[in-house]
């Protein structure tokens, strides 16, 4: 919005020429969303307390988590609000990719909100069934695919990290693949959101990495030089990713150990879906498995645990799944698990950036 309002003034006042630069707007999108979450945080936490929207802790988890029962939840509403407002202010709202991301953010967020509301209403850790979540996510991804196909912004080829000339074309299967990326990322972040700030830290790191990749993919000269897919217009998502980084950092101020508020499914499902759709739009889908390796490990640990438990009639590989609970059961203090997962996420982010030259 500010881009359309203020950039035309550069004809009369050259200082407004800065609004043409994606890097400038990405930085201030991050600053704006950070300021929104920091400023509104205390009021929002108190409002959630007044509404008695407290966390419902699963009774089969670590016993130490029972003390978190009643901690304000649904903090994802604040994250999503900050991202939407900041993106509307600083991004080019005429850009189709921005609206596709908005659709995923709002749609996945609404699904998570309903899931959280069911848990709070019934005082149970079981909300909306996983099957219905996948159905809704599938509908939203297909709707986004239809919009992109009709507008001519649809590319069914993949970019494989470390290989500059390997771009397999999935054709019609790409819609299903895109669904796996977006829904898989959404639910993986949801599984990771089990400790104070555990999901928020890797989310910020992943969003920062994709801020860079979206900028490079949208810049013709840099994309060709680095031999990554050039996607006209996707550079505007750097501004959107900047808003994601700022909102995540601001929320982490209140979500870090000991957490004053949890993001809930309204937050984890939406920000995970955002990472997935940004990866798809920037043609860096497979890269998400690297930069979001912490999320992948958490999801895989659950799948392996469930599969092994059923196959061996009651035996387990991990002491408890998802993976972060396994380390808790080994005696690691919660803050140590969180910080070590953050460190791993930073290393994975650096590995993902290194793929730009290791080709």
C-alpha positions in Angstrom: 0.0 0.0 0.0 2.8 2.4 0.9 4.5 1.4 -2.3 1.5 2.6 -4.4 0.9 5.7 -2.3 4.4 7.0 -1.9 6.6 5.7 -4.7 4.8 7.9 -7.3 5.9 10.9 -5.3 9.6 10.2 -6.3 9.0 12.4 -9.4 8.7 15.4 -7.1 10.7 14.2 -4.1 13.6 11.9 -4.9 13.7 10.5 -1.4 10.6 8.4 -2.1 12.6 6.5 -4.7 13.7 4.1 -2.0 10.2 2.5 -2.1 11.1 0.9 -5.5 13.7 -1.3 -3.7 12.6 -4.6 -2.5 15.4 -4.8 0.0 14.3 -1.5 1.7 10.7 -2.6 1.9 11.6 -6.1 3.2 13.7 -4.6 6.0 10.9 -2.2 7.1 8.3 -4.9 6.7 10.3 -6.9 9.3 10.6 -3.8 11.6 6.9 -3.1 11.3 5.7 -6.6 12.1 8.2 -6.8 14.9 6.9 -3.5 16.4 3.3 -4.7 16.1 3.9 -7.9 18.0 6.0 -6.3 20.7 3.5 -3.4 21.1 0.3 -5.5 21.1 1.8 -8.5 22.9 1.0 -7.5 26.5 -2.5 -6.4 25.6 -3.2 -9.5 23.6 -1.9 -11.9 26.3 -4.1 -10.2 28.9 -7.1 -10.4 26.5 -6.5 -14.1 26.0 -6.4 -14.6 29.8 -9.6 -12.7 30.2 -11.3 -15.0 27.6 -9.8 -18.0 29.4 -8.3 -19.4 26.2 -5.7 -21.4 28.0 -3.4 -24.3 26.7 -4.8 -27.8 27.1 -1.8 -30.1 27.7 -2.0 -33.7 26.4 -2.1 -36.1 29.3 0.2 -38.6 27.7 3.1 -36.2 27.3 6.0 -35.4 29.7 4.7 -34.9 33.3 6.7 -31.6 33.5 4.4 -30.1 30.9 1.3 -30.3 33.1 2.3 -27.1 34.8 1.8 -25.3 31.4 -1.9 -26.0 31.5 -3.8 -22.8 31.3 -1.0 -20.8 29.7 -2.6 -18.4 27.2 -2.8 -19.9 23.7 -3.9 -18.8 20.2 -0.9 -16.4 20.0 -0.8 -17.2 16.3 -3.6 -14.7 15.8 -1.0 -12.0 16.8 1.6 -13.4 14.4 -0.8 -13.6 11.5 -2.2 -10.1 12.2 1.3 -8.6 12.2 2.2 -10.4 8.9 -0.9 -9.3 7.2 -0.7 -5.6 8.3 3.0 -5.3 7.6 2.7 -7.0 4.1 -0.2 -4.8 3.1 1.8 -1.7 4.1 5.1 -2.6 2.5 4.5 -5.1 -0.3 3.1 -4.5 -3.8 -0.5 -5.5 -3.3 -0.9 -5.8 -7.1 1.4 -8.8 -7.0 -0.4 -12.2 -7.4 2.1 -14.1 -5.3 1.4 -11.9 -2.3 -2.3 -12.7 -2.5 -1.7 -16.4 -2.8 0.4 -16.3 0.4 -2.4 -14.3 2.0 -4.9 -16.9 1.1 -2.8 -19.7 2.6 -2.1 -17.7 5.7 -5.7 -16.8 6.4 -7.1 -20.2 5.3 -4.7 -22.3 7.3 -5.0 -19.9 10.2 -8.8 -20.2 10.2 -8.4 -24.0 10.2 -6.0 -23.8 13.2 -8.3 -21.4 15.0 -11.2 -23.8 14.8 -8.9 -26.6 16.0 -7.8 -24.5 19.0 -11.4 -23.5 19.7 -12.6 -27.1 19.8 -9.8 -28.0 22.2 -10.6 -25.1 24.6 -14.3 -25.7 24.3 -14.1 -29.4 25.2 -11.1 -29.1 27.5 -9.3 -31.7 25.5 -6.0 -31.9 23.6 -8.0 -33.5 20.7 -9.4 -30.9 18.3 -10.2 -31.1 14.6 -9.3 -34.5 13.2 -6.2 -34.8 11.1 -8.3 -36.1 8.1 -10.4 -32.9 8.0 -7.3 -30.7 8.3 -5.8 -32.4 5.3 -9.0 -32.1 3.3 -9.2 -28.3 4.0 -5.5 -27.9 3.3 -5.9 -29.8 0.0 -8.8 -27.6 -1.1 -6.8 -24.4 -0.4 -3.8 -25.6 -2.2 -5.9 -26.7 -5.2 -7.5 -23.3 -5.2 -4.2 -21.6 -5.3 -3.0 -23.9 -8.1 -6.1 -23.0 -10.1 -5.4 -19.3 -9.7 -1.8 -19.6 -10.7 -2.6 -21.8 -13.7 -5.3 -19.4 -15.0 -2.9 -16.5 -14.6 0.0 -18.2 -16.4 2.2 -18.3 -13.3 2.4 -22.1 -13.1 5.7 -24.0 -13.5 5.7 -27.7 -12.9 9.5 -28.1 -13.0 11.6 -28.7 -9.9 14.9 -27.1 -8.8 17.1 -29.7 -7.2 19.7 -28.3 -4.7 23.4 -29.0 -5.6 22.4 -29.8 -9.3 22.3 -26.8 -11.7 21.0 -28.6 -14.7 18.6 -31.1 -13.0 15.0 -29.8 -13.4 12.6 -32.7 -13.6 9.1 -31.8 -14.9 6.3 -33.4 -12.8 3.5 -32.1 -15.1 0.1 -32.9 -13.6 1.6 -34.6 -10.6 3.0 -31.3 -9.5 -0.3 -30.3 -7.9 -0.1 -33.3 -5.6 3.6 -32.5 -5.0 2.8 -28.9 -4.1 0.1 -30.2 -1.7 2.7 -32.5 0.0 5.1 -29.6 0.4 2.6 -27.1 1.8 0.5 -29.5 4.0 3.6 -31.4 5.1 5.3 -28.1 6.1 2.2 -26.9 8.0 1.8 -30.1 9.9 5.5 -30.5 10.6 5.6 -27.1 12.2 2.5 -28.0 14.2 4.3 -31.1 15.5 7.4 -29.1 16.4 5.4 -26.6 18.5 5.7 -28.6 21.7 8.2 -26.6 23.7 8.5 -22.9 24.5 9.9 -21.2 21.4 11.0 -24.4 19.7 9.0 -23.9 16.5 9.3 -20.1 16.5 13.1 -20.0 16.3 13.5 -22.3 13.2 10.5 -20.6 11.6 12.3 -17.2 11.8 15.5 -18.8 10.4 13.7 -20.5 7.6 11.8 -17.3 6.7 15.1 -15.3 6.6 16.6 -17.9 4.2 13.6 -17.7 1.9 13.8 -13.9 2.1 17.1 -14.2 0.3 16.0 -16.9 -2.1 12.9 -15.1 -3.2 14.9 -11.9 -3.8 17.4 -13.9 -5.9 14.7 -15.8 -7.8 12.9 -12.6 -8.7 16.1 -10.9 -10.0 16.8 -11.9 -13.6 20.6 -11.2 -13.5 21.3 -12.8 -10.1 19.1 -15.8 -10.9 20.9 -16.5 -14.1 24.3 -15.9 -12.6 23.6 -18.3 -9.7 21.8 -20.7 -12.0 18.6 -20.9 -10.1 15.1 -20.7 -11.6 14.1 -17.1 -12.5 10.5 -16.4 -11.4 9.3 -12.9 -12.5 7.5 -11.1 -9.7 8.4 -13.5 -6.9 11.0 -11.1 -5.5 8.0 -9.3 -3.9 7.7 -12.2 -1.6 11.0 -11.1 0.0 8.8 -8.3 1.6 6.3 -10.9 2.8 9.1 -13.1 4.2 10.5 -10.0 5.9 7.2 -9.6 7.6 7.3 -13.2 8.7 10.8 -12.8 10.2 9.7 -9.7 12.2 6.5 -11.2 13.4 8.3 -14.4 14.5 11.0 -12.4 16.4 8.4 -10.3 18.1 6.4 -13.3 19.2 9.5 -15.0 20.4 9.9 -12.2 22.9 6.9 -13.6 24.7 7.1 -17.2 23.6 10.6 -17.9 24.8 11.2 -20.0 27.9 9.2 -19.7 30.1 6.5 -18.9 27.6 3.9 -16.2 28.5 1.8 -17.4 25.5 1.7 -20.2 23.0 1.0 -19.8 19.3 -1.5 -22.7 19.1 -2.6 -24.4 15.9 -3.8 -21.1 14.5 -0.2 -20.1 14.4 1.7 -23.3 13.7 -0.5 -24.5 10.9 -0.5 -21.0 9.2 3.2 -20.2 9.4 4.1 -23.8 8.4 1.8 -23.5 5.4 3.4 -20.1 4.6 6.9 -21.6 4.4 5.5 -24.3 2.2 3.8 -22.0 -0.3 6.8 -19.6 -0.4 9.0 -22.6 -1.2 6.6 -23.6 -4.0 6.3 -20.1 -5.5 10.0 -19.4 -5.4 10.7 -22.8 -7.1 12.8 -24.0 -4.1 10.5 -26.7 -2.9 13.1 -29.4 -2.2 15.3 -26.8 -0.4 12.7 -26.6 2.3 13.7 -30.1 3.4 17.1 -28.7 4.2 16.4 -25.3 5.7 13.4 -26.8 7.6 15.3 -29.9 8.6 14.2 -29.5 12.2 10.6 -29.7 11.2 11.3 -32.6 8.9 13.0 -34.5 11.7 10.1 -33.9 14.1 7.6 -35.2 11.6 9.6 -38.2 10.6 10.1 -39.2 14.2 6.4 -39.3 14.7 5.9 -41.4 11.5 8.7 -43.8 12.4 7.5 -44.2 16.0 3.9 -44.9 15.0 4.9 -47.3 12.2 7.3 -49.2 14.3 4.9 -49.3 17.2 2.2 -50.9 15.0 4.6 -53.3 13.3 6.2 -54.6 16.5 3.0 -54.6 18.5 4.0 -52.1 21.2 7.8 -51.5 20.9 9.2 -48.0 20.4 12.3 -46.5 18.8 12.1 -43.2 20.7 11.2 -42.8 24.3 8.5 -40.4 23.2 7.6 -38.7 19.9 7.9 -36.0 18.5 11.7 -36.0 18.7 12.0 -33.1 21.2 10.1 -35.2 23.8 12.6 -38.0 23.3 15.5 -35.7 24.5 13.4 -34.5 27.4 12.9 -38.1 28.5 16.7 -38.6 28.3 17.0 -35.9 30.9 17.8 -32.8 28.8 16.3 -29.6 30.4 13.7 -28.0 28.2 15.8 -24.8 27.5 18.8 -27.0 26.4 16.6 -28.9 23.9 15.2 -25.6 22.5 18.5 -23.8 22.0 20.3 -26.9 20.5 17.5 -27.3 18.0 17.9 -23.6 17.2 21.6 -24.1 16.6 20.9 -27.0 14.3 18.4 -24.8 12.4 21.0 -22.1 11.9 23.5 -24.6 10.5 20.8 -26.0 8.2 20.0 -22.5 7.0 23.7 -21.9 6.2 23.8 -25.2 4.4 20.7 -24.2 2.3 22.4 -20.9 1.4 25.6 -22.7 0.4 23.6 -24.6 -2.3 23.7 -21.4 -4.3 27.4 -22.0 -5.1 27.7 -25.7 -4.6 26.3 -26.7 -8.0 
